[in-house]
Amino acid sequence: MTSTPALPGLHHCPPTPPATAAPQVREADVVVYGATSGGVTAAVRAARAGVTVVLLAHGDHVGGMSASGLGTTDVGRAATVGGLARRFYNRVAAIYHAPAPHWDVEARVAEEIFDSWLAAAGVRVHRRQRLSAVRCESGRIVELGTDDGSRYRAAVYVDASYEGDLMAGAGVSFTVGREGASTYGEPLAGVQHSVNHQFERPVDPYVVPGQPASGLLPGIAPDPYGAVGDGDRRVQAYNFRLHVTTSPRRIPFPRPDGYDPSRYELLRRYIEAGVFELYGRTTRVRGDVFDMNNHGAFSSDHIGANYEWPEADHARREEIFQDHVRYQAGLLHFLANDPRLPAAVRDATREYGLAPAEFTDTAHWPHQLYIREARRMVSDYVITQHDGSGRARADDPIALASYVMDSHNTRRVLLDGAVRNEGNVQHPLTVPLGIPYRSVVPRAAECANLLVASAISASHVAFASVRMEPVLMMVGEAVGAAAARAAADKVGVQEVEYESLRKDLLRAGAILTWPPSV
């Protein structure tokens, strides 16, 4: 890769095994690309239905964000979580000897559960498999290739990657970024005036205070603010969900390769103005282990640094990944050590460190960047804000989402000379929204043997609720059940009979309507 690792051994794309002289051709009834939490549940559910399943993991680990630091789960209404997702959190409770379900989980525990499920179901897992080619004939995928030379053939494919890479490779329609308010008539779409995670006090934005000619500080974009409701191709910010601890065995926040303290000058001035709020979303997972998430105006979200990610190739994603590592590790090193900061800030930061029991093969840093949003399929049904308000209701639900529509900031710009974050939306649902089967299958003319488990058909606003990990697990399970039916019955995924699928899901404990008794 062209990007030097910021921390030892930490890569978005671990080195690919050497290509074999005779590339492997592997066949299965169902191939799942992407070992996210939804990819695991899709693979497990399909295998339990009696078909052969291969799961392709991008790196060395399975479980996506659920096994990479997202320890305090965004649930919404607990009663909407059913099926394998419910069983996952019940299993966490059993391991911790706690009441079920237990929504907080350490990364290594989550991955152990996922690994055990895959092994018990007989799913063949292949790691370090990155998509390099997709071959389609007559509106069907006939083969996908990976960068080690392997080729995979199946009756049905599932794209469970956060990015929708297989979907895009198959020529399925998708979008990236924020629709304008007029696209689907959504008041929360497009450019928004952020209230949360916003600057509470004025901070001089210029390299030389008071001198605009000196240029803007790092992290502030020169873009015009725009009008509320304007659409663009920006996506909400990414970060790493760290496992930190107050244990005496904590590992001091490392100084990353390429550390540049000037990146945090805006934060230094904000602290000087009297605001230090970094740990407002550092929440206990178990004992002295905490999940550290973004909080406040200047935090672990690397705002504006991810716009290329959704459609970038593997090499460019590696560069963006390493930039996010440098930014976030550098931020913590800065707060713990920079002598220009108040001693109270440095002391408060040093009370925490990386958890020594987690991510032992990647310098105790999560191996998965939090891809909150990337590509999103555009199919016959696009979930929108209207589904969350109860004005629209799908008649073919396969899961429910109930968490607030939670989209992080997309930009940091000037508004009337003041630094402002832009794009944050945190708006509750009026009712849990049903995720329709039509939102996980492409239009019939585009691809007849592909289901999408993560990058599903939803607007930017609605996806901000759909994207939660329990929801993606439930969607994955439904997609796995449908893939098994399509493979066994030799029909296109659009031809799977919804009523039969619905009964399958209900028998497995899925919650498809609200209230659940209906």
PyMOL commands that set and color helices and strands:
alter all, ss='L'
color gray80, all
select helices_A, chain A and resi 37-48+64-67+78-80+83-96+107-121+165-169+181-184+212-214+261-272+278-281+309-311+314-337+343-350+385-389+437-439+460-466+469-489+493-495+498-507
alter helices_A, ss='H'
color red, helices_A
select strands_A, chain A and resi 25-33+53-56+124-126+131-137+140-146+151-159+174-176+242-245+282-286+289-292+353-354+375-377+397-401+405-407+411-415+418-422+425-427+433-436+450-452
alter strands_A, ss='S'
color yellow, strands_A
deselect
rebuild
show_as cartoon
